[in-house]
Amino acid sequence: MKTILLPFHDEAAGRAALDAACRVASRFGSYVEGLLVREHPHVDIVPGMPVSAAYLSEAAKEWRAFADASRGHFLQYLEERGVTYGELEAPADGATAAWRELEGRESTTIATYGRLFDLIVLGRVASDASERWQSSCEAALFESGRPVLLAPPEAPEVIGRKVLVAWNGSTETARTVALSMPFLVAAEEVLVLAVEGWIPGGPPGTELVHHLVRNGVKASYDMVKPSGVSPGEAILEECARSGCDLLVKGAYTRTRFTQVIFGGATLHIMQNATLPVLMAH
């Protein structure tokens, strides 16, 4: 996890993501890039009515002020965390970070530009998340090809010391496990968890443990029987009970439509997790 993309907004979710990204960077000696995407101002055009230059100029000034404030808070936090400012190409010993501003649609930019990075960090999506934040999160998950770390409001001091892998044998979960290997190898303990009745097919978790151990991961296996709770609830309960500081889970192993209409583990975890969650699709 040597390069980390942080789509940044000066809001609670953005600051939580920045905190989590810096904690990961400090552990792996990573480069963090704070990204602010400038979207063109929304203009309701009445046919035949021109948009005034004054309006566009004022919109540009407002965005510039917002961008400068966001960058200022980003740099201030880096200083407080002791993270050195430096560009990607610059030689560095330890965590570094830099700032970039791009123009375009935010979700599309995150999806395409994010393909260059080892990890994308976003604030945890709440049930009342804005449409913009929801679009950015889904674009990162479905279109970047990279793992996404969803940061809770308060991240643990170390992310990935004790990891829980929610295993259901799916393609998405297998891909997420592969992408999370730097965390798994570095962890002091990894628990592969299966939820009874939640495994639609694929190899059992016991077999995954053998492969992880072969890779030098300190892995063990357990299965829980949910008692009147959903798989997502059972997974989060086990995370709390076992004291894990990182959850690794495949995103949307059922379709998004099915999850929205009938609910699902991914949606429940995205809305309710109080620990960092590493996901991929």
Buried (B, 14 or more C-beta within 10 A) or exposed (E): BEBBBBBBBBEEBBBBBBBBBBBBBBBBEBBBBBBBBBBEEEEEEEEEEEEEEEEEEEBEEEBEEBBEEBBEBBBEBBEEBEBBEBEBEEEBEEBBBBBBBEEBBBBBBBBEBBEEBBBBBBBBBBEEBEEBBBBBBBBBBBBBBBBBBBBBEEBBEBBBBBBBBBBBBBEBBBBBBEBBBBBBBBBEBBBBBBBEEBBEEBEBBEBBBEEBEEEEBBBBBEBBEBEEBBBBBBBBBBBEEEEBBBBBBBBBBBEBEEBEEEBBBBBBBBBBBEBBBBBBB
